Structure formats: C-alpha cells, structure tokens
Amino acid sequence: MTLGDEQKAVGREGIIQTNGLEISVIVPDVRLKLHAVDYLIEPTAGKGKIWIDGHQVKIVGWSE
C-alpha cells in the first residue's frame, strides 16, 4: 500500500482495539515514516489526538 492509498483514510472512521475495548476514531491526517505510515486519530466521542501506527487502525468499510 502506498502513501497515496493511505491518504484515502483521511476523514474516514476507524476502529482501534486496546485492553479489550474497541474505540471508534476519525483519521484527520496521515504521515509517512521510514517503511511505515502513521495515522493521526481522534475519538468520535471525547477529546484528544494522537499519532498511531497505521496497522493498529482498522478503517471501517475497507476490505483487506
């Protein structure tokens, strides 16, 4: 997958899993790192933003 493909995630809803929870997030931005892509995520309910490895986010509606 290329950065161009990953850019399609901008503005989309995703799900992250942590400690037995599934959290709904929005992806407002992506960035390219050496051999990886990070997503900037923010919760759909609540506050805050954080950069996270793109592999940790399942974009809703994307088939792999």
N, C-alpha and C positions, 0 to 999 in steps of 0.2 A: 504494500500500500504506500502511496506517495503522499507528500505533504498536500498536494492538490486534492487528493482523495480525502485526506483528513480534514481539510478546510470545510468540506461539506458538513462536518459535525457542528460547525458554528451555528448557534441559535437552536440546536436540537436538544431534546430531552434525553437524559441518560440515567442509568442506574449504577450505583456503586454498592458493593457489599462490604460490610465491616462488622465484626463482632456479632454475627448472626442477624444483623439488620440489613435491609435493602433501602437505600436512600435515593430519592428522586432528585436529580440535579439538572441544571441547564449548563450548556457549554458556550460561554460567550467568546472564547478565543482559543487558539491552538498555537504551539510554538515547536519548532524543530530543534532537537538536541542531537548530539552525536549518536547516530544509529537508533534514535527513538523520537517519539512525538509525545509532548505533554499537552494535557487539556487544562484550561482554567475552568474550574467548576464552581457553581454556587447552588445552594439548596433551593428547591422550588418553594419551600416554606422555611422561613428563618433568615438569618443574615450571615454574611461572610463569603469569602472567595479563597480558593487555594489551587495551586498548580499540582497536578497529579499525573502519574504515568498513564498514558492513553490506554494501555492494556487493562487498566483497572476499571475502566468505564465501559459499560455495555450501552451502546446507543440504541434507543427504542426505535424499532422498525427496521434495523439493519440486519440482514441475514449474513452469516459468515460461512 
